[in-house]
Amino acid sequence: MERRRFVVGLVAAGVGAVLRRGGSLAKAKNGMRLVAVSLDRLPALAAVGGFVAADIEGAPLILIRRAEDQVAAFSPVCTHMQCAVSWAADTEVFRCPCHGSIYDKEGNPTSGPAPLPLERYPTALKGNKLIIQLPEIVRRPVDKPPDKKQTP
C-alpha cells in the first residue's frame, strides 16, 4: 500500500504542474512525462468497467475504468514477442494472439510464453482530466506477428 500511496502522490503532484501550465504535456523525472487527457475524448471510460485501446500523445495504451476514481493504463505490447495484446472485458484478462500468452487484470502473465508483466503506467483523475505518467520513449507492438513455429 505504501508504494501505491507514493505513486499516487507523485502523479498528483505532477497534475498541478500540468494544469498550471495549461498544456497537455509536462516533464516528469527520470525520463518520464505527464500527459493530461480530457475524459470527453475517451467516452468509453465514462462508466466503471469501460475500456479503450487508444494512442495518447504517441503512446499506444489500453485504458480500463476500474472505479469512479481509478483508471488503469497498460502498454498493449506483449513481453514475449512484442505483439499487440487485447483486453477481454468478459473474462478480465489480456490476451496475445501471437503465441497465446494471457495476463491477469493487473498485467501479470498467467499462461503462455510471456516472461514479464505488461508495462503499467501510473494514473490520476483530476476533475474531467486523466493524467498518465508515460516514459519519454514507448514501445510499440510489432505490425506483423512472428510465425508461431519460431517461438523461442
C-alpha positions in Angstrom: 0.0 0.0 0.0 2.9 2.3 0.7 4.1 2.1 -2.9 0.7 2.9 -4.3 0.4 5.9 -2.0 3.8 7.1 -3.1 3.0 6.7 -6.8 -0.5 8.4 -6.4 1.2 11.2 -4.5 3.8 11.6 -7.2 1.3 11.7 -10.0 -1.0 14.0 -8.1 1.9 16.4 -7.5 2.6 16.5 -11.2 -1.1 17.1 -12.0 -0.8 20.6 -10.6 2.2 21.4 -12.8 0.4 20.1 -15.9 -2.8 22.1 -15.2 -1.0 25.3 -14.2 1.0 25.3 -17.4 -2.2 25.0 -19.4 -0.8 22.3 -21.6 -1.3 18.6 -22.0 2.3 17.7 -21.6 4.9 18.4 -18.8 8.2 17.0 -17.9 8.4 14.5 -15.1 11.5 13.0 -13.6 13.7 10.1 -14.7 12.7 10.1 -18.4 9.0 10.2 -17.7 6.4 12.7 -18.9 3.0 13.6 -17.7 0.1 13.6 -20.2 -3.3 15.1 -19.5 -6.3 13.9 -21.5 -9.9 15.1 -21.2 -12.3 12.2 -20.4 -14.6 13.8 -23.1 -12.1 12.4 -25.6 -12.5 8.9 -24.1 -16.3 8.3 -23.8 -15.7 4.5 -23.3 -14.3 5.4 -19.8 -17.4 7.2 -18.6 -18.6 4.1 -16.7 -16.8 1.7 -14.4 -15.8 -1.3 -16.4 -15.4 0.7 -19.6 -12.1 0.3 -21.6 -10.5 1.6 -24.7 -7.4 1.0 -26.8 -6.0 4.4 -27.7 -3.0 6.2 -28.9 -2.3 9.1 -26.4 0.5 11.5 -27.3 2.2 8.8 -29.4 1.9 6.1 -26.8 -0.3 3.0 -27.5 -2.4 2.2 -24.4 -5.1 0.1 -23.0 -7.1 2.1 -20.5 -9.6 0.5 -18.1 -12.0 2.3 -15.8 -11.6 0.3 -12.6 -13.6 2.6 -10.2 -15.1 6.1 -10.2 -11.7 7.4 -9.1 -9.4 5.0 -10.9 -8.3 4.3 -14.4 -5.6 1.7 -15.1 -3.2 2.3 -18.0 -1.3 -0.6 -19.7 1.1 -0.9 -22.6 -0.5 -3.2 -25.2 2.9 -4.7 -26.0 3.3 -8.4 -25.1 6.5 -9.1 -23.3 7.2 -12.2 -25.3 7.5 -11.1 -28.9 6.1 -7.6 -28.8 2.7 -8.5 -30.4 -0.3 -6.4 -29.6 -2.5 -7.7 -26.7 -6.2 -7.0 -26.3 -8.4 -6.7 -23.2 -11.1 -9.3 -22.8 -13.6 -7.5 -20.5 -15.8 -10.5 -20.1 -13.0 -12.6 -18.5 -10.9 -9.6 -17.3 -7.7 -10.8 -18.9 -5.3 -9.5 -21.6 -4.8 -12.0 -24.5 -1.9 -12.1 -27.0 -3.0 -13.6 -30.3 0.5 -14.5 -31.5 1.6 -17.2 -29.1 -1.3 -17.5 -26.6 0.1 -15.5 -23.6 -2.6 -14.5 -21.1 -2.2 -11.8 -18.5 -4.5 -11.2 -15.5 -6.3 -7.9 -14.9 -3.1 -6.4 -13.2 -1.0 -7.3 -16.3 0.8 -10.3 -14.7 1.4 -13.3 -17.0 -0.7 -16.3 -16.1 -0.1 -18.6 -19.0 1.9 -18.8 -22.3 5.4 -17.8 -23.0 5.3 -14.2 -21.8 8.2 -13.8 -19.3 7.2 -10.5 -17.7 4.1 -8.4 -16.8 2.8 -5.8 -19.1 4.1 -2.3 -18.5 1.6 -0.4 -16.3 1.7 3.4 -16.1 0.6 5.5 -13.0 -2.6 7.5 -13.5 -4.6 10.0 -11.6 -8.0 11.6 -12.2 -8.4 15.3 -11.6 -11.9 16.5 -12.4 -12.5 15.6 -16.0 -8.8 15.0 -16.8 -6.9 11.8 -16.8 -3.3 12.3 -16.0 -0.9 9.5 -17.2 2.8 9.2 -16.4 4.4 7.8 -19.5 8.0 7.1 -20.5 9.6 9.6 -23.0 10.2 6.6 -25.3 7.4 4.0 -25.6 7.5 0.6 -27.2 5.0 -0.1 -29.9 3.7 -3.6 -30.9 5.0 -5.2 -34.0 3.0 -4.8 -37.2 3.1 -8.5 -38.1 3.0 -11.3 -35.6 6.0 -13.6 -35.8 5.5 -17.1 -37.2 4.3 -19.4 -34.4 6.9 -22.0 -35.4 9.6 -19.6 -34.4 8.5 -19.3 -30.8 11.7 -19.2 -28.6 
